[in-house]
Amino acid sequence: MLDFGQVFEERLQEIESYLDLLDKFDRQVQGGPPRFGKEENSVSVQQQQILYSSVYLQLYNLVEATISLCIEGLSEAILAMNLQPKDLTVDLRREWIRSTARTHIDLNYESRLSSAVALCDHFVQALPISTFVVKKAGGGNWDDTAIEHTARRLGLVLHVDRQVLSNVKRPFRNDQGALAFIKTLRNSLAHGSVSFAECGRGTTVGDLRHLKELTAGYLREVISCFQAAIGGYEFLVPEQRPQRAKE
């Protein structure tokens, strides 16, 4: 199974490396505009702001990639056990039915009938689950609230450290918590309602590092919760869980 915790740390390290570069620019600013070799290659304030704003995109990418990896890890664990729908918890059985019957998609009459027949055949023939696709939030919509909603929909409880949760919920800027603020700026940049220079204006590397720490702390907790749920076979009805998972 994919070690999504390791993948997360590797992606986080990319952001750390980028922030280290911005730190070098900041130190050079104290002696004038940062330069690449010759004076004519100096970096303008606007260019610095553009560089800063890119961190918001990187952090949002980390958030969306992390929850996607967690969900994929859960799906892989289910498929690896050759299960029947009745073995799944009620919430996950609903997700499997949603995916198989395509109840979340507008279908014409024939397609709706085909999906219903496929679902019926699966139960009549007692076939094992061969596909399990969890419907995820659309791109640009992930923050801590969306992550928590998705976990609840899957029947999972996120036991996030109280202090970590408080930190990520506390208003970071514009009365928004860390992940909500990142999501808002990411969407503003993606939709062109704000320029990269405007987005990075009034920001310091210290601000960006603090935002990164809040985000990483919360995502590590989410990863840990998904890993515990998978390792404890919480996707199975209690009577189907291995004995060691019940102890």
Number of C-alpha atoms within 10 A of each C-alpha: 9 12 11 21 17 10 14 20 15 12 16 16 12 12 18 15 11 15 20 14 13 18 15 11 17 17 12 13 14 9 8 11 17 20 15 9 8 7 10 8 11 14 16 12 14 14 14 18 19 18 17 24 23 17 23 23 18 18 23 25 18 20 23 19 16 22 24 16 19 22 21 18 18 23 18 17 17 23 15 11 10 13 16 17 20 14 20 21 18 16 15 23 19 15 21 21 17 17 19 18 20 17 14 9 10 9 12 8 8 9 13 16 13 12 18 17 12 14 17 13 12 16 13 9 8 13 13 16 18 11 13 20 14 19 13 14 14 8 9 17 18 24 21 22 13 15 20 16 13 19 18 13 15 20 15 18 14 17 12 17 13 8 11 17 16 14 18 22 19 12 15 19 11 8 11 16 21 24 26 24 19 28 24 18 22 25 17 16 19 14 10 10 11 14 15 21 18 14 20 21 16 10 13 15 17 11 12 18 16 14 22 22 15 21 24 20 18 24 22 16 17 25 20 17 19 24 18 12 18 19 13 17 21 20 25 22 14 15 9 15 15 12 10 8 12 12 6
